[in-house]
Amino acid sequence: MTPAADSSDDRCETVDILLVEPNPGDTRLFTENFRDAKLVNTIHAVVDGEDALDFVYQRGEYDDTPQPDIVLLEPQLPGTSGMEVLAELNNEPALCEIPVVVLTSSTVGEEIVKSHDLEADEYIRKPVEPEEFIEFVQEIEEFWFAIVKHNDG
C-alpha cells in the first residue's frame, strides 16, 4: 500500500506564474527551465503590459485564466510599461497581494524601478546565458517557498 500524498503540502499545488516578457527567445528559455524545475507550475506568458493587466484582471481573452500566484515582470515593455503594470498591481487592493518579481538586467534596473517610487517584492537579475536560467529558476523557487512558508507561519 502506497502512502497518500499529503494534500496540505503547498508544494504539491500548482503555482500559476505570469511571465511578462517581450522577447520570444527568453520566454522559451524561461518556459523550458521552469518545466524542468521541481516547482509544480504553469507558465502563462504575455508580451506586453496591456496583456499583463488583462491577465491579472481576468478580462478579455484571459477571462477564464487563473489569477497568477506570482508575476515575473520585465520592466522594459512595449506599450504599457512594466512600471505602469507594477504601479497598477501595487495600487489595486484586489491585486496587491500578488508577489511581483522584477526581472532586471543589472542593479541599474532595480534603481530605475525604485526611482519611480515603486517597489516590487523581489528583484532578480535576468539570465543572459542559457545556463544561467537554471540558477534563475532556483532563485524563483526559493522566493516562492519563502512566501508560502511566511504566509503559513
Buried (B, 14 or more C-beta within 10 A) or exposed (E): EEEEEEEEEEEEEEBBBBBBBBEEEBBEBBBBBBEEBEBEBBBBBBBBBBBBBBBBBEEEEBEEBEBBBBBBBBBBBEEBBBBBBBBBBBEBEEBEEBBBBBBBEEEEBBEBBEEEEBEBEBBBBBBEEEEBBEEBBBBBBEBBBEBBEEEEE
